[in-house]
Amino acid sequence: MRILRASELSAYVYCQRAWWYRKSGHTPENQSELAGGIQLHQQHGRSVLTAGCLRFLAYGLLLAALALVAATLAMQIV
């Protein structure tokens, strides 16, 4: 019995005909469009990663600014 992988099940659920074509060994004729889509997804992934890093940096700077304000106010009270 052949083992089904999760990616194969998701491909079947998404499009049964595309799953059958892939299972039958047919190769898509639109290779350039597929390559462009892969490149677009990679670029989007890098953008998402960059946005996450920038958000982390922003929270760190905000925390440092709040600590600086708190330290300044504590120095003025004493």
C-alpha positions as CSV (number, residue, x, y, z in Angstrom):
1,M,0.0,0.0,0.0
2,R,1.3,3.4,-1.0
3,I,1.8,6.0,1.8
4,L,-0.1,9.3,1.3
5,R,1.7,12.5,2.5
6,A,0.0,15.5,3.9
7,S,1.1,17.7,1.0
8,E,-0.4,15.2,-1.4
9,L,-3.7,15.3,0.5
10,S,-3.7,19.1,0.5
11,A,-3.0,19.1,-3.2
12,Y,-6.0,16.8,-3.7
13,V,-8.3,18.9,-1.6
14,Y,-7.2,22.1,-3.4
15,C,-7.6,20.7,-6.9
16,Q,-8.4,17.0,-7.7
17,R,-7.5,17.4,-11.4
18,A,-4.1,18.9,-10.6
19,W,-3.4,16.1,-8.2
20,W,-4.3,13.5,-10.8
21,Y,-2.1,15.2,-13.4
22,R,0.8,15.2,-11.0
23,K,0.2,11.6,-10.1
24,S,0.0,10.6,-13.7
25,G,3.4,12.2,-14.4
26,H,2.2,15.2,-16.5
27,T,4.4,18.2,-16.4
28,P,2.8,21.7,-16.6
29,E,3.4,23.7,-19.7
30,N,3.6,27.1,-17.9
31,Q,7.0,26.6,-16.3
32,S,7.9,30.3,-16.6
33,E,4.7,31.4,-14.8
34,L,5.4,28.8,-12.1
35,A,9.0,30.0,-11.7
36,G,7.7,33.6,-11.4
37,G,5.2,32.5,-8.7
38,I,8.0,30.8,-6.8
39,Q,10.1,33.9,-7.0
40,L,7.2,36.1,-5.9
41,H,6.5,33.8,-2.9
42,Q,10.2,33.9,-1.9
43,Q,10.3,37.6,-2.1
44,H,7.1,37.9,0.0
45,G,8.6,35.5,2.6
46,R,11.6,37.7,2.9
47,S,9.4,40.8,3.3
48,V,7.4,39.1,6.1
49,L,10.6,38.1,7.9
50,T,12.0,41.6,7.6
51,A,8.7,43.1,8.9
52,G,8.9,40.7,11.9
53,C,12.5,41.7,12.7
54,L,11.6,45.4,12.4
55,R,8.7,44.9,14.7
56,F,10.9,43.2,17.3
57,L,13.4,46.1,17.0
58,A,10.6,48.7,17.4
59,Y,9.4,47.0,20.6
60,G,13.0,46.9,21.9
61,L,13.5,50.6,21.2
62,L,10.1,51.4,22.8
63,L,11.1,49.5,25.9
64,A,14.5,51.2,26.0
65,A,12.8,54.6,25.7
66,L,10.3,53.8,28.5
67,A,13.2,52.7,30.7
68,L,15.1,55.9,29.9
69,V,12.0,58.0,30.8
70,A,11.5,56.1,34.0
71,A,15.2,56.6,35.0
72,T,15.0,60.3,34.2
73,L,11.9,60.7,36.3
74,A,13.5,58.8,39.1
75,M,16.6,61.0,39.0
76,Q,14.4,64.1,39.2
77,I,12.5,62.9,42.2
78,V,15.6,62.1,44.3
